[in-house]
């Protein structure tokens, strides 16, 4: 099984058997199950680096983290959140974690567990948070119909974080604020090029909006005749797939854009449709090879579709409505008995207030090579001479250089005076010779 290139990771609302499961998309067999995490909240399942998988429990303010090769959660640590989270995202390298709790956004550093900031700019509950592929920005969408793009470096870099109180937190400005939706946003998708690409958002106001992240402009507004619940791009980013509340998935091509910014789509004639679910489509994902589309629904089914023929290849039945499902790389840590993670975990802080006695001081040692004096190797001096002898050696060298500089100045002055004298002599000699020749010519005329 370790030869697989990609796997399918799913969660459903029935937690009697497992919280999260990993499947072989080619055979439909279960490769791994993770237990003890209750029911996972929608859009909170995520990988932490290449070593862990995490999900937020739906009924409790708890983040559950499993090693990839273990059925049980991480032992010895509990990750308690300030409240029940409705959205979660982790950077690809496993350094930072962002959670949406009610209308606030919390940012932690995973290795230290430090709560870096609390962003309070949305007016209603945050429903979706996703990082750009490079991890430098993240996008948040809420039930207030607003989409905000945040710079991770700007939000996390707070030099006076020890002095920030809970009341003064959240005073950050996003890179962009999009408020074009009139109803809650249900899902969003970001191009692989991140801030140089596009942002796709869908809402139950029946629109799919496409933004240019480099300029912050609205490029296209696709209006459907039914509320939308999920969206995903294909591998080449030539088509978008939109899930609806009635269970259908519509495919829209981006290669033939309309002349106007707003476009009303007739799902019966203008779009290719994948029809197989009978309830709301909650999850969409495209395989790494670009040949398969995965859809999860509240009808307790995960269906794998062949993209070209739009026919279902395989159906994986669950015990409850599917809350999370996506294709992922098959990490080798899942099949290793000896677990040696590269990501460091730490219990998460719940408030921004910090006691000055608990501040950890880290001493950073740096080695700087300074090659100021010529013909002297700094490493050899420091390794063979004590400090007093080094000072004496530098002074002797400095005196020698000053002496040589004075000698060069004297030689230069003497050369200058000599050249000036030669020039004056040549000019005076030439004038005398010209006067003698004039006297000789006068004598011959007489």
N, C-alpha and C positions, 0 to 999 in steps of 0.2 A: 504493500500500500504506500510505502514511502516513495515509490516511483511516480505517483500522481503529481501533476503540476498544479492542480487547483482542486479545492473542495467547496462544499456548500455548507454554510453555517446557518442554523435556524433556531428560533425560539417560538413557543406557543404559550397560550394562557393556561394550559393544563399542566401543572407542575408535579403531578403524581409520579411520573417516571423520571423526568429530568428537567432541568432548567434550560439547557442549551445542548444542541446535538450537532455533530459534524458528519456529513454524508459524502459518499462517493457519487458525484453527479452522473457517472457513466453507468453504474449498476443500481443506484438507489439504496445501497447498503449503508448502515450506520457504522462509522469508523470510531467515534468517540462520543461520550456523553458526559456532561458536567452537571452535578447534582447539588442540592442543598441551597439553592439560591432563590427559591420561591418562583413566582411568576415575573418574568423580565418585562420591564416597561418598554413600550414601543419606541424604537429608534434610539436605544441606549446600548445595544450590544456592540462591542468594539474590541479590537486587539490592542494590547499594550506591547509595543515592540514585536519581537519574534518569540516571546516566551510566555505571555499570559493572555487570557481572554477575560473580559470584564462585562458586567451587566448590572443595571440598577434594578432593585426589587420594586415591584409596582406598589405594594401596600406599606412599605417601610422605608425610612430614609437611610438605606444601607446600600453600599456598593460592594458587590461580590466579585472576587477575582480568583480565577483558577489557573494553576500552572497547566500548560498545554498537555502534559502527559499524566495528569492526575484527575480523578473523578471528583475529588474533594477540593474545597476552597483553600486558600493560603492559610496555613496554620500559624497561630500566635499573633495575628493581627486582625483587627476589625476596622473597616473603613466606614465610619459613621459620617453621614452628610448633615448639613444644617437643616435640611428639609427633604421632602420627597421630590426627587428630580424627575423632570419630564423630558429632558434631552441630555445627551452626553456625547462628547467627542474627545479623542485622544490624538496627539500628534503621532506621525508615523514612527518616529524614533523612540516614542515612549517617554518623552521628557515632561510634557505638560498635559493636563486634563482639564476640560471645561465642562461645566454642568449647568443646565438651566433649571433653577428652582423657583417656581412661581414666575414672577416677572423679572427676577434677577439672574445674573450670570456670574458664576463663581469660577475662579481660575486658580489651580494649584500647580505647584512643582512636585512631580511624583517622587523624585529621589529624596527630597527633604520633607515632603508633606506640608510645606509652607503654603498658606493661603495668600496669594499675591495680591488679589484685588477682588472687589465685588462691583460689578457693573449694574447700574440701575437706570436704564434708559428706555426699556420697554414698558408698556402700560398694562399688558395682560400677560398671561402665562406663555413662556417660551416653549415652542413645540419642536423646533429642529435646530441643531447646531452642527456645522460641518467645517472641517479644516480644509484649506487648499492643499493640493498634493505636496507642495514644498514645506508646509507647516508654518509659513510666515504670517498667514492671515486666517481668520475664521469668520464664518457667516452665521448670523443668528436670525431666526424668523419666529414670530409669535402670533398669538391669536388676535392681536390688534391690527394685523394686516401689514406690519412694518418689517422690512428686511434691513439689517445693518451689517456692514462689513467692518471688521476690526483688525488692526495691526497687533500681532502678538507682542512684538518688541515694545510698542508704545504703551500697551496696557500693562504688561508685566514689569516694565522698568519704572519703579517708584523708589527713588533713593531714600525717602523718608517713610518707608513702610512701617517702621516701628512706632512712628508718631501718628499714624492715621487711625482715627477712631471709626467705629462702626457707622456713626451717623454721617461722617464726611466722605465715606467711601463711594465709589461709583462715578466720580466726576471725570469721566473720560469722553473724548469725542471720537466717534467712529470715522472711518475713511469715507464711507458712503451711507446715506440713509435713503431707502426706497420705500415710499408709502403709496404705491399705485394700486395695491389690492384693497378691496373694500370689505373683505371677510377674512376669517382666519386662514393662515397659510398652512398647508398640510405637508409639503415636502419641497426640497430644493436639490439642485445638482450643479456641480462646478466642473468646468473644463479641466483637462489634465494640465494645461498651461497656467492654471492659477489666475493670478491677477492680470495676465496677458491674454486671457481667454474670456469666456462668457459664463454668466450665471443664469440658471433656469429655475423658476419658481412656479408652483401651482397652488391653487387655492380652491376653496369650495365656492368662490364667486364665479367659477366656471371659466377662469382664464389661466393661461400659461404665458408668463412674461419672460422675455429674454433680454438680459442686460449685458452691456460691454463693460467689463471690470476695469479696463485700462482708462476709460473716459468717464464711466459712471452714467452712461446714457441708456435709455430704453430703446432697444433695437426693434423689437417685435412684440406684439400683443395678440396672442392666439385665443380666440373666444370660442368655447365649445358650448354644447347645449345640455351639459350635465356637469355636476360638481366633480372636481378632480382631486385625487388623493395621493398620487405618487408620480414620480418622473425619474427617468434615467436616460443617459446618452449611450449610443453604441460606441464601439472601440475607435472607429475613425471619426466620430463626432459628426456624422453626416445625417443622422436621424435621431429623433427623440421619441421615447415611448412613454405614454401618459396613461396611468391607471385611473379608473373612474369608480363612482359609488355603486354603479350597477354591475360591476364585475368585468367590464370589457377593457381591453388595452388598445389604445389607438397609436398608430405609428405616423409621424409627420416628418417629411423630408425637409432638410435645411438647405438643399442645393438649389431649390427654385423659390426664392423668397418673393413675397408679393410686392407690388409697387407702393402700397400704403403701409403705415406702421401697424394699423389694426386690421385683423383678418378674421372674419367669421367663418368657421369651419363646419361643414356638414359631415358629421361622422359617418354617415351612410355612403357618401360618394367621394369625399375629399381625403379620407384616411383609410389606410389598411388597418384591419381590426383583428385582434386575437380574442376570440370568444371561447371561454371555457369555465370561468368562474361564475358563480351565481350571487356572490356578495361583494362587499367592498374590497378592492385590491389595495393591500397595505404596504407591500414591498415589491420593488422591481430591481433587477440586477442583470448585467450582461456578462457572460463568461469572458475570460482573458483571451480566448482565441476568436471572439467575435461571432461565434456560430450559434450560441444558445442564449435565450432569454429566460430568466427565472422570474416567476411571479408568485407571491404569497397573498393569501386572502383570508377573510373572516369565515369562509366556508370550510376551513380546516384542511386546505389543500395547498401544496406547493407544486406548481406545474412548470416543467421545462419545455420550452418551445424551440423549434427549429426556425431561425429567423427568416431564411429565404422562402420557405414554404408556408410559414405561419401555422404549422401543425404541431400539436403536443407530442413530445417524445416520451416523457415519463411523468408520472404523478406520484408524489410522495405525500401520503396522508398523515395528518397529525391528529392529536386528541382534542385540540382546541383551536381557536382562531390564531392565525400566525401573526406574531407581533414583530419579529425581526427575521430577516433572511437576506443573505448576500453571498456572492462568490468571493473566495479568498485564496491566497497562495497557500499551498500545502507546506507548512513549516516543518522541518525535520524534528524539532523538539517534541512534537506530539508522539513520536515513536521511539524516543530515547528513554531508557530506564534511569540513567543518571542525569538528573536535572541540574544544569549549571547556567542560570539565567545571567544575561548581561544587563538587565534592567533592575535597578534597585527600588524596592518598595518601602514606603514609610506611611505611618498612620496620618490621615489627613486632619489638618486643623479646621476648626469650625468657626473661628472668629479672627478678626484682624488685629485685635489688641494683643500686644506682646509685652511680656515682662522683661525689663532690661537685664535682670539677672539670668534669664534663660537664653540670651543672645549668644550664639555660637561664634567664636572668633576663629578664623582660619588663617594660618600663616602660610603665605605663598612665597616660596624661595625661587628666585630667578638668577640666572647666570648670564651676565652681560660681558662680552669681550670688547675691549676698547683698544684699538690699534692706533694710538695717537703718536707714540714715539717711534721713529723709524729704526729698523734693524734691532728691535727688541721684541722678543716673544713674551707676551704677558703670561701665558700658561707656564712657561719655563721659569720665569722669575718667581711667580707665586709658589711654585712647587719646590724651589731650591734655595731661596733666600728668605730670611726673616724680614719683617716689615721695616726695621731700622736700616738694614743694608739696602733695601729697595729704595728708601728715600735718599740715602747717600749716593747710590748709583744714578738716580734720576738727576740729582743736583750736579754731579760731575758731568753728566751728559749735557745738561742745560748750559753749564759754563763753557764746555767745549763748543757747543753750537753758537753761543754768543761770540766767542773769540773768532770763530770762523766767519761769522757774519760781519764783525768789525773789520777783519782783514779784507774781506770782499768789498766792503764799502771804501776802504783806503785805495785798493787797486782800481776800483771804478773811478774814484776821484782823480787819481793820477793819470789814468788813461784819458779822462775827459779834458784835463788841463793840457796834456801833451797834444791831443788832437786839435784843440783850439789854437795852441801856439803854432803848430804846423800850418794851419789854415791862414793865420795872420801873416806868417812869413812868406807864404806863397803869393799872397795878394800884394804885399809890399815889394817883393822881388819883381813881379810882373810890371808894376808901375815904373820902377827905376829903369828897366830895360826899354820901355817904350819912350821915355824922355831922352835917353842916349841916342836912339835911332833918329829922333827929330832933329837933334843938333847936327848930326853928320850930314843930313840932307841939305840943311841951310849952307854949310861950308861948301859943298859941291856946287851949288848954284852961283855963289860968288866967284 
